[in-house]
């Protein structure tokens, strides 16, 4: 792992000059950074293997100019222009598209709609009219995937021709986390750029660790040795004096309870022996144990900056600044955003490190970093699609090429080289994405009433700042969610 990370870092230092506006984020120069400009880049062996795989998929067919229409509302999943323009992510998507056209002989068309609502309604209208205008669609799981699944317009994707869900370009948890009695309606992985934006993480301010004599390597080493736990986070943060006056440094800024629940290996969804999802109507003891651990810290205003709805103030009204401003002004040690922070934090001149969500205990075998339920991006196929053989083959090729182009651009180059301030954080990203998990709870909402949102709000309260009604809130919301699950399964069974 170390050799690969160092090799990537050396490569990335060569391309940093291209990104003229990002010098302030460049790590301090070391002997490792100083290399000959004549250094020749050799394509990784894995890349060559992936290209050979895609070429083999294409060698069996020639679609002779047949149209392939890619539709969606996530602008980040389309090239900015149908040509190379020198913007790293846009170019990666263009290269992927270019290779598909060249290898498969299709006429590619991008249809980028305004947003999720338009994408969702277009999908439903298309199926209701019996149309097949779109081959592959991208969109958020919550605002596109969930309502179109409920509307019964999605094609089961697991059985599409050439799709191999065991390959590294598909997220390996989707079969267990998102399948319904063995059926799968979404595909997730680097084929959707949001795969790199939606994962819950912990970030820490390196100026704050320096102010209080906290060694950054202690944080990283605890992750690598499996000792990064909630208690370890509390112990390290406890080296900062309590901020009773509110004018000093907070240990934690806006912690969210749900990621810690997933990080402990717990989920909202359980599956029965037939692979059907359900939610326990009685609060599992593990949930309340976790709540008892988090509440004393995350509800303590001398340790934690958080927005309490009981005060009827948002975060900025309460503290006079946004949480990002608080963190980047060196007024908080730990913050709990998604991996999107690694990109938007480039706008601030603050060195930070990234860590996975901590374990509950060091006896836990793995880290678990949940995908934010609001930001999960996937691709879909409509049930009225005509040439599903072509769609499956090209979708598999797109996913594989995404491992070459999109991952290389967005993850290895952009996140690691431009946004991260040290090699250790780059290695943390590898650990974080390898531990990514989803929860079927994204799909439980029926109709226009977001009962799942109520359920998650109850869990958030119970895990972070108010567990006074935790048991009753859980029970009442679990009952409603259970009704929505039954309705969804009944719809799919009649499909």
Secondary structure as GFF3:
##gff-version 3
##sequence-region A 1 495
A	DSSP	alpha_helix	2	15	.	.	.	ID=ss1
A	DSSP	three_ten_helix	16	18	.	.	.	ID=ss2
A	DSSP	three_ten_helix	20	25	.	.	.	ID=ss3
A	DSSP	alpha_helix	45	59	.	.	.	ID=ss4
A	DSSP	beta_strand	67	72	.	.	.	ID=ss5
A	DSSP	three_ten_helix	75	77	.	.	.	ID=ss6
A	DSSP	alpha_helix	88	104	.	.	.	ID=ss7
A	DSSP	beta_strand	107	112	.	.	.	ID=ss8
A	DSSP	alpha_helix	116	128	.	.	.	ID=ss9
A	DSSP	beta_strand	136	140	.	.	.	ID=ss10
A	DSSP	pi_helix	141	145	.	.	.	ID=ss11
A	DSSP	alpha_helix	146	150	.	.	.	ID=ss12
A	DSSP	alpha_helix	174	177	.	.	.	ID=ss13
A	DSSP	three_ten_helix	193	196	.	.	.	ID=ss14
A	DSSP	beta_strand	202	205	.	.	.	ID=ss15
A	DSSP	alpha_helix	206	211	.	.	.	ID=ss16
A	DSSP	alpha_helix	216	224	.	.	.	ID=ss17
A	DSSP	alpha_helix	230	237	.	.	.	ID=ss18
A	DSSP	beta_strand	250	253	.	.	.	ID=ss19
A	DSSP	alpha_helix	257	263	.	.	.	ID=ss20
A	DSSP	beta_strand	270	271	.	.	.	ID=ss21
A	DSSP	beta_strand	277	278	.	.	.	ID=ss22
A	DSSP	alpha_helix	285	298	.	.	.	ID=ss23
A	DSSP	beta_strand	304	305	.	.	.	ID=ss24
A	DSSP	three_ten_helix	309	311	.	.	.	ID=ss25
A	DSSP	alpha_helix	315	319	.	.	.	ID=ss26
A	DSSP	alpha_helix	323	328	.	.	.	ID=ss27
A	DSSP	beta_strand	332	335	.	.	.	ID=ss28
A	DSSP	alpha_helix	341	344	.	.	.	ID=ss29
A	DSSP	three_ten_helix	345	347	.	.	.	ID=ss30
A	DSSP	beta_strand	352	355	.	.	.	ID=ss31
A	DSSP	beta_strand	369	370	.	.	.	ID=ss32
A	DSSP	beta_strand	377	380	.	.	.	ID=ss33
A	DSSP	alpha_helix	388	404	.	.	.	ID=ss34
A	DSSP	alpha_helix	406	406	.	.	.	ID=ss35
A	DSSP	pi_helix	407	419	.	.	.	ID=ss36
A	DSSP	alpha_helix	423	434	.	.	.	ID=ss37
A	DSSP	beta_strand	436	437	.	.	.	ID=ss38
A	DSSP	three_ten_helix	440	443	.	.	.	ID=ss39
A	DSSP	alpha_helix	451	464	.	.	.	ID=ss40
A	DSSP	alpha_helix	470	493	.	.	.	ID=ss41
###
